[in-house]
Amino acid sequence: MALIFDTDHYEYEIAPEVSVLWGLAAVRTLPDGTESERINYKVHSRAEAESTIEDAIRREPSEPTRIAASLLSVTAHFADGSLMDFWIILDVTDWRCLDCRTDMRTVDEYYLLRDELWLSIVPDRVGHLCIGCVEGRLGRLLGPDDFQPGRASLDGRYSDRLRDRTGVPDA
């Protein structure tokens, strides 16, 4: 997979088949313990997330007294007893088939198998497999009952192979 992540670092491959999406969310807690609605910020990088956090802290009416931070979170404590929690969100998806490395977005095979079947061939649950590689791992062809009901195609597009295995008629 593209993303290697633990409490100390993250690492991902830069490749056209790997999508990297950054985000930032925050919740303000007032001195009485009341929490605000989640605030979502649109950011495009870690540096932009950090800059947005700094700007949000500067805009607060109360002075910051303490900042606690980890790799992907920051908590700002303020003189009035309020605080703001920020979470930097990193979503990395490697769209390549785990076995043949085909970019799944280009072959219209974005689907969901039944959980127990998927876990029998991908125990850690992470990744994508094209229909051919799923069938290779299973040693048999897929059938309509192998797919999550109503989730045979997650984006409404079907390769000929996916359409054949799900039994969905041509559009």
VENNOR-V684737 format. One record per helix or strand. SS is the DSSP state (@ for helix, = for strand). FROM is the first residue (numbers start at 0). TO is the last residue. If there is no record, write none. Layout:
BEGIN
ss:SS from:FROM to:TO
ss:SS from:FROM to:TO
END
This chain:
BEGIN
ss:= from:3 to:4
ss:= from:9 to:10
ss:= from:17 to:28
ss:= from:34 to:34
ss:= from:38 to:40
ss:@ from:45 to:58
ss:= from:63 to:68
ss:= from:72 to:77
ss:= from:82 to:93
ss:= from:95 to:96
ss:= from:102 to:102
ss:@ from:103 to:105
ss:= from:112 to:112
ss:@ from:114 to:120
ss:= from:127 to:127
ss:@ from:130 to:137
ss:@ from:143 to:145
ss:= from:146 to:146
ss:@ from:159 to:165
END
